[in-house]
Amino acid sequence: MQKFKYKPKPNAGNMRHRITFLKPPGEIVNGWPSKEWSEHVTVWAEIKTLKGARLFEAAAVQMQDMKTFGIRYRDDVSDNMRIRHKGQDYDITSMTNDDEKDEYFTILIREVL
């Protein structure tokens, strides 16, 4: 008999922040290639704070604002996009599909200087 470890699903109630995904320059917008980052989609997100070793690791590289966002899975976003939150743009460092279940993304981001 196998024992299954209980793993709670992410709480949608924590997704109370609005973030906007931006398409890179050169993407087709209204039939023409764009010259600037253009808005793609705005979604609800959860902000997770960096703690312990991960915070130390992040601070050792550069003094940039680093955050972790959690969003529901979407197939129209990718890691070559940027994220805008409260007027600040962020590059996506890593974007992982939690447990490969197509339910939730965890996104590590770094402030664009």
N, C-alpha and C positions, 0 to 999 in steps of 0.2 A: 504494500500500500504506500503510495506516494503522499508526502506531506507538501501541501502548497503553502507558500508563504504569502500572507495577505499583503497586498500592495495597494494602498488607496489611490484612486484616480485624482488628478489635479482638481482643485476646487475652482469651479468657474466663477464663484463669487469673488475670488482674489483678482480676477481680470477686470480691473477698474481703470486702467490707463489706456489712452488712445495713442497708437503709434501708426505712422504712415510709411509704407514701403515705397522707395523711389527707384525707378528704372534708370540704368546707366545711360550716358550719352550714346547716340547711335541707334538706340531702339526706335522702332517705327511707332510714331504717335500721330494719329489722324492721317495716315498715309505718307508721312514724311519722316526722315530720320531726325531725331532730336539733337540739339547741340548742348543741352544742359540736362541735369538730373530731373526727371519728371515724375509726378505722383502716380502711383499705380493703384494702391488700395490702402484704406485705413481700417485697422482692426483693433479689437480689445486685447490687452496684454496684461500679464502679471509681471511685476518687477521682482526679481530675486536678488538678494544682496550677496556679495562675495564674502566668504568667511574663511578664517584660518589660513591654511597653506595656499589656497587659491588667491586670496587677497595679497599675501606676501609675494607670490609669484608675479601677480599683475603689477604690483607697485615696483618691483625690481626692474622691470623692463623699461617703463617710462611713466612719468606722472601724467597719465591721461585718465579721463573719466571712463571707467569700464563698468558695464552693467550686464546683467543676464535677464533676458525677457523670456517669458513662456507664453505661447499662443496656441490656439487650436490649429490642427493640421490644415494646411491649404496646399493644393498642388500648383498654384499659380505664383508662388514666391520662391526665390532661390538665394543662394549665398553670394551671388554677384551683385545684389541690390544693396542699397543703403536704407537705413531707418532714420526717420525724423521723429523726435520726441521732445515736446515743449520747445520747439524752435531750434533745437540742436541736432546736427546730423551725425550719424554713427556708421562706421564700416562694420560689416558683419565678419567676425573672426571665424566663427564656427556655427553651424546650424545642424542640429541633430534631431532625427525623428525618434522620439522616446520609444524604446522597446520595439521599434519597427512595426508599430501597430497602426500607423497613419491616424493617430488621434491627437497628438500633441507635439509641438516643436519646442526645443530649448535652444535659445539663440544667444551666443556670446558676442558682445559688441564692444567697439572701442571708438572713442570720440575722434571725429575728423578735425585735425588741427589746421 
